């Protein structure tokens, strides 16, 4: 993987295969997208458990601070 590497005062570049880096980043993006989907689902489910009057009171507090 191409990573900046400091050697004394000289900045050198460690060579990397661009295709390998692209593949690794693609896998990481795929994993992050899955995690985001799971978190969004969990958040939606949790929001349904909060009584509406509590949400309304929080909304009023947020508008009072504006």
C-alpha positions in Angstrom: 0.0 0.0 0.0 1.4 3.4 -0.9 2.0 5.2 2.4 4.1 8.3 3.0 7.2 7.3 4.9 9.6 9.7 6.6 13.2 8.9 6.2 15.2 11.6 8.0 14.1 14.9 6.4 13.2 13.2 3.0 9.6 12.1 2.3 9.7 8.9 0.3 6.7 7.0 -1.2 6.4 3.3 -0.6 5.3 1.8 -3.9 1.9 0.1 -4.0 -0.2 -1.7 -6.6 -3.0 0.7 -7.4 -5.4 -2.2 -8.1 -4.8 -3.7 -4.7 -5.4 -0.4 -3.0 -8.6 0.1 -5.0 -9.8 -3.4 -4.1 -9.2 -2.8 -0.4 -10.9 0.6 -0.4 -13.9 -0.9 -2.3 -14.2 -3.7 0.3 -14.0 -1.1 3.1 -16.7 1.0 1.5 -18.9 -2.1 1.1 -18.5 -2.9 4.8 -19.2 0.7 5.8 -22.3 0.8 3.7 -23.6 -2.4 5.4 -22.9 -1.0 8.8 -24.7 2.2 7.9 -27.7 0.3 6.8 -27.8 -1.7 10.0 -27.4 1.4 12.1 -30.2 3.2 10.2 -32.4 0.2 10.7 -31.6 0.1 14.5 -32.2 3.8 14.8 -35.6 3.6 13.1 -36.6 0.8 15.3 -35.4 2.6 18.5 -37.3 5.8 17.4 -40.5 3.8 17.2 -40.1 2.9 20.9 -39.9 6.5 22.1 -43.4 7.9 23.0 -44.5 10.7 20.7 -45.0 13.1 23.6 -41.3 12.7 24.5 -40.3 13.4 20.9 -42.6 16.5 20.9 -41.1 17.9 24.1 -37.5 17.4 22.7 -38.6 19.2 19.5 -39.9 22.1 21.5 -36.6 22.3 23.5 -34.6 22.4 20.3 -36.7 25.2 18.9 -36.4 27.2 22.1 -32.6 27.1 21.8 -32.7 28.6 18.3 
